[in-house]
């Protein structure tokens, strides 16, 4: 919150005891076009042609997690040309992690943006991380520009976060103290997809597990009774999980595949292994579901006499969006949505529609923002207030959505890039609200604490 009397601040609207914001009819009309939106929009439009080749290079040179060398260099090289920014490459012991800091020296909130860079094996940027990078990059730069233009207090930190696709780069940055070192108050990011735009994206909690069974070899035809079949143990566990699904909740997801099914058919299999992914709507539910899956793993061992070893490989927490930050995002995003659409077409050449205004009913918005996917931004959301707005881009050929090569094609289009800039403007507006609205940050943090305790 602003403490310098010379800075421009706004007043947080009055809130009643049920957390409803009380505003007048005149205030409601005035809020349709937020005060700083024109400055933000004009600035991002002015740098669009600088950002397009950066976006395109990241998209066209896909790199896997912790190997985002081209993206790392391209982004940091650009940030080093920006006045007022201090850039650190290969930060916190990770070759492709980086950060850029814009510090006014005036005491105030610290707002942060996360940049993602990694692609998927064989199918490139089929999760649109080039667009995530662009939106966060543009949003951070616009926030810094507004700070300079209006002598606002506070700081902006832009984090280059490697390996979202299963590598947990943000978790490593959290553990290394990156966000704490810079006194970060809020974290902003976005994500593209083919569903309608929303501000309150809620992802699932996730864990990836390796299960191994150890048995004993024997001749499968001559003396099978001397063996202990590890593959039978794994198949028993797999089938047990399939049966378990009949009693799981609609938001529970259990997936698995066999990575090692034995040596040869005529040998009783002494070793078998598989990878399983478990997801649930909340961290608490995930823990309950993991316990049930562990029972299936144990059942396979008991049924066959094999020994079982379970290794937890990676886990992401569910992303819990902050409603007050989400309200600011919608306030900036909706006035930017063109009434006649933007002429988007899908990968088959059909009119794709979108973007669309986000519902101002936050219950509706959060319902639309429910996702079965997972992200390490969830761990950030459990450490500080966060939003991860979902934004619509046209699907690829055949209606292809994320994690399909057709979506990678769509993520590389100029239209997708332009939609990411619209998101950047709303993210920057959200950050500027935190810097300028008296009392907003305190209310954001209260809301975050309530949500972490299971309330709202």
N, C-alpha and C positions, 0 to 999 in steps of 0.2 A: 504494500500500500504506500501511497505517496506520503513523504514526510517533509519535502522541500516546499515551502510556501509559494515558491515562484513557479512551480510546475502546474500543468493543467490537470485537474482531476474532475471526476464525476461523482455523483452521490448514488450509493446503492439504494434502489427503491425500497420502501418500507415493506417488511415481511411480517405477516401475522404468525401466531404461535403454531399454525399448521404448515408453515413454510410456503405459503402462497405469497406471491409478490403482489402488492397493492399499488396500482398505478391509475392515473386518471385517463379519461378518454383522449385528452389532448396528448398526454405522454405516450399512449399506445400508438397514436397516429405518427408521432414524431419518431418513435422507435423503429419504424419501418425502414428507414435509411439511416443507419448509425452514423454518428458524427464523424468518425475517422475513416469511413468506408471509401470515400472518394480518393483520399490521399493514398490509402493502401492499394486500391485498384489501379490508380494511375501509375504508381511506382512499379507494380508487378508487370503491368503492360509494357512499361518502358524497358524492362530487362528480359522480356520474353525471348527475343531473338538471341540473346546471350545464353539463355538456359536451354534452348532447343537442341543445339549440338551436344551439350552435356548429357541431356536426357537420351538422345539418340545413340551416343557412344556407349553409355551404360547398357542400353537395350541391345545393341548390335554386337557387343562383346561380352556375352554372359559369362559369369564366373561363379564357381561354387563357394560355399561358406568358408571363411577364413582364407580364401584365395582371391579376394576381390581387389587384385593389385591395380588393374586399370581404373576401376571405379574409384578406388582410394586416391590414386594420383590425380585423376581428372577433377574430382571434387575439391581436394585440398589445394590443388594448383589454382583453381578458380577463386577459392576463398582467400588465398594469399594476396589476390589482387584487390580485395575489397577493403576500403579504408576503415580503420578502427577495429578490425578483427585480429585476434591473436590465434594462430593455427598451430595445433600440435599433431604431427603425424605419428602413426604406429603407437598409439597411446595405450597406457595401462597394460603393457606386456603383450598386446595383440598386434600383429603386423599390419592388419588392415583396419583396425579401429582408429578413430581420430576425433578431434574436437576442435571447435572454433568458438571463441568467446568474444562477445561485444560487451564491454564494461564502461558505463558512463562515469563511474566514480561517485555517482549520486545514489545514496542509499534507497533501496526499494526492492520489489520482488525479483526473483530470478525465474524466468520462463525458459523452458527448453523444448527443443524439437529433435526427434529421432529420425535419422536417415537410414534406410535399409538399402542394401546393395547386391545381395547374393541372388543367384538364379537357381533353377532346378536342373538336376541331371538330365541331359538329352533333350529337354524341351525348353530350355532357355528361360526367359522372363515371363513364364506362364503364371506367375503370381503378381506381376506388375510392379516389382520392386523399383524399377527405374522411375515409375510414376510416384511412388512413395518418396523416393529421394528428391524428386523435383518439387513436390508439394512442400516438403519440410524445408528444403533449401530456400525456396522462394518465400515461404512464410517467415523464416528466421530473418532473411534479408529485409523484408518489408517491415518487420517489427523493429529492427535496428534503425531503419530509415525514419520511422515515425518517432522513435526516441530522439534521434538527432533533430528532426524537423520541429518537434514541439517541446524540446528540452525536458523529456520525461525522465523519471528516475528508473533505476533498475538495470538488470543485465539480461542478456540473451546467450544461451549456450546451445550450440548445434552439435549433436553427437553423431558420429559415423559409427553405426552399430552393425558388426558383421554377423553373418551366419544365423539369420532368423529361421531358416528352413532346417530346424532340428539341431542347430549348434548352440543356441542360447547365448548369443553374443551380448545381449542386454543384461542377462543374468550375471555374466562374468564382469561386466562393467559395474553393476550394482555391488557385487561382492568385492571388487577392487576399490570401492569407495568413490567412483567417478562422480556420481550424482551428489553425494554428500560433500565431497571436496569443494564443489562449486555452489553449495547451498541452494540446490534446485528446489523450487516450490511446486511447479506443475510440469507435466510432460505432455507434449502434443505430437500426434502422428496421424496418419490416415491410411486407408486401404482401398484399392479399386476392386470392382467385381461387376457382375451383371445385374444384381438386384438394385432396387431403387435406393437413392441417397438416404442416409440416416445419420444422425449425430451420435446416438447412444448405442454403439456396437458392443455387444457382450459375447465374448468368445468362451469356449469351453476350457476347463482345466484338463490337463493332458499328462500322461506318463508313457514312456516307451520302455519296455521290459524285454530282456533276453532271458529265455528259459532253456536250460540244458538238462538232458537226461543221460545218465551213465549206467550202462548195463554190462553184459558179458557176452563175448562172441562164442558161437558154436556153429557147427554145420547145420544149416537150416533144414536139410532133408534127412541126414543120418542121425544126428543127435540133438534135435532142437530143445529137448528137455534140460540140456546142460546150460542153455543160454538164458540171458535176461534181456528182453527186447526193449531197448530204449525208444525205438520208433513207436512201438505200441503204446508206451507211456505217453509220448507226445500226442499221438492220435486220440488217446483216451481223454487227455486234457483238452484237446481241441474240440472234441465232440461234447465234452462237459460244458465248455463255454457256449457252444451252440445251443444246448439245452437251457443254460442259464439265461440266454437272451429272452426266453419266453416270460421271465419274471423281472426283467429290467425296466427302467423308466424310459419314456420316449426319447429323452435327451441323453440317455446313456449310449455310448458307442464303444464297441470292442472289435478290434480288427487284428488279424494275425496272419503270418505266413511262415512256412517251414523253410529254414535256411540250410539245414543239413538233415537229410533223410536216410543216412546210412551209406554203406560202402557198396554192397552187391546183394542181389536177391537171395543168393544161396548162403549168406552169412547172417546169423542173428545179429541185429544191429546193436553194437555196443555204445553208440553215441548218436544222439539226435538233438537238434536245436531249432528254435524258432524265435521270431521277434513279434511281440504283441504291443499294440497301442490301445490304451484305455482313455476314454474321454467322458467327462460329466459336466453338468451345468455349473457346479460349484466345487470348490476345493474340498468341502466337507463330504459331498456326495462322492467325489472321486475316491477319497480314502475308503469309504464304505464299499465301493465297487471293486477297488483293488483287493480288498479282503476276500470278496467272493471269488474273484479270479484266482487268487492264491490257493483257495480251496480246491479249485479245479486242477491246478498244477500238482498239488499234493495228492489228489485222487489218482492221477496218472501214475505217480510213483508207488502208491500203495497197491494199486491194482496189478502192477507188473513186477514189483520188487526192485525196480530201478531206483537210483539215487537222483535227486533233483537239485539243481542249483539255479537260483533266480538272481539276476543282476539288474538293478534299476539304472537305466542308461541316461535318460533325460526327462525332465518334467517341466511343464509350463503351468502357471496359475491362470485361472480364468480372468479375463479382462472385465473389470467392473467400471463402467463409465461414470464420470462425475456429472450429475445433472445440471449443476450451475454452469459449468464449463460448456456443457452441451447446449444450454439455453443461449449463451453468448454466440456459439458457433451458428446456430440456426438464425439468430438475429442478423448476422452478417451474410450468411449463405443465401437465404431466400431472396433478398433484393437483387442478387446477381443472376438469378435464374431467368433466362429469356422467355418471355411469354409464348413465343412461337417455336420454342425448341432451338436447337443449333444444327439441324440438318444431319444428325447422326444416322449412319447406316451400318448394318451388321456385316459380318464377313461374307454373307451371301448376296450383298447388295440391296437388302430390304431396309425400309425405313425402321430405325431402331428406337426412335423416341428418346425422351430424356434430354437433359436432366430435369428432375421435378423438384418442386419445393418440398421441404421436409415438414412433416406434421408438427405443429406447435403443441399438440397434446403429447406430453413426454411418455405417457404410458403406451400410446400407439407407436411412437418412435422407437422406444426400447423393445417393444414386441417385434417390430420389423427388423431391429438390429440383432436379434438372436442368431447366432451362428454356431454351427457344429465344428467349425475350424478352431485352431488354437494359435497363439502367438506368444512370444516371450515379452511382448508389451503387457501381457497379463501380470507378470512379475513386477513390472514398473508400476502398474495400477495398484498393486498391493503395498507398494512402498511410498506412493505419493498420488495426488489427484491426477487423473489422466482422462483424455478422450482419444478415440481412434475412429473418427467418422468414416463411414463406408461411402464410396462414391461410384456411381454407375458409369461404365463405359460400354460401348456396343459389344455384343458377343462376337466371337470369331465364327468361322464357317461352321455350319451345322448347329449353331447356337452354343458354341463352345464357351464355357466359363473357366474360372481359375483352375490351374493344374492340368490344362489341356494345351497342346501346341497351338491350336487355333486362337486361344486367348493371348498367347505370347505375340501372335501376329497383330491382334487388336491393340495390345499395350504399346506397340511401337508406332502407332498412327499419330498424326498431328492432332486429330480430334481428341484422342485420349490425353495427350499432352496439355491441350488447352483446358480440358476439364480438370486436370490436376492443378492448373494455375487458379481456377475458380476456388478449388478447395484451399489452396495456399492463402488466398485472400481471406477466407473465413477463419482459418487457423490463426493468421496474423491478427485479425480482429479480436479473436478470443484472447490472445496474448496481450493485446493493447488494453482490453477491458480490465484484465488482471492488474496491469500497471497503472491504470487511471481511475478506476471506480473505487472510491473510498469504501473500505470494509469488505469488498468482494472476496479477496484472498482469504480472509478469516472465515467467511461463510463457506467458501469452497472447501477449506480444510475441515470445518465442522461436518459438512455433508460427507466428505470422504471418511471421516472417523465413524459416522453412523453406518455407512455402507459396508465398512470393514467389519462392523459388529452385527451385520445381518439386517440392519434397518435402512431407512431412507431419510 
